[in-house]
Amino acid sequence: MPVRAYELKTGVNRLGRSPKNDLQLDHPTVSATHCELTLGDGVVHVRDCGSTNGTYIERKPITDGTLTEGQIFHVGEVEMVLEEAQINIAIPTFDQPQVPVPVILPNGVPSCPIHTEVAAVFRCLSCKQLMCDECVHKLRRTGGQTLHLCSACSNPCEALVAPKRKRSFLAFLEKTLKMSAKPSEETRR
């Protein structure tokens, strides 16, 4: 019989004669679903699935067992050797887009980072990015409130409250001392 190499995936790998298995081994002494090989933490856990001809590690019958590198195991009359039991995990790197820094406008309000001449009126609750009315995505719901969503991460945004302008003392006096233009009843008589 020719030598064949199987590569195990992380987690459960079913081995048997049936093509529905992860690893198909077409041999008359191998059951349709013979055993499960679970790869994790540098070892392979082997569990027999009620096979007719049994599963063996180092010629000892097992129902559950652990297989390490270099050990021989049998599935029916087929002999196998575990060459490596390492798990390689590759985590891709992602380039983070550079978000422009908002500029403070002459009136003291931060600008939209994209449209630097326009005041930011929304802030994302998740990524904290500032946006103008043009940059925020609006989702109008039938009979409901319009949702304002971040253009970068699609999370909800909150409306920024415009800073209150300080009134001068003279403006305060002017407002309090204003008299109505209508004559009162007493002045008409």
Secondary structure, DSSP 8 states (H G I E B T S, - for coil): ---------SEEEEEESSTTSSEE---TTS-TT-EEEEEETTEEEEEE-S-SS-EEETTEEESEEEE-TT-EEEETTEEEE----------------------B-TTS-BB-SSSTTSB--EEETTT--EE-TTTSEEE--TTS--EEE-TTT--BEEE---------HHHHHHHHH---SS--HHHH-
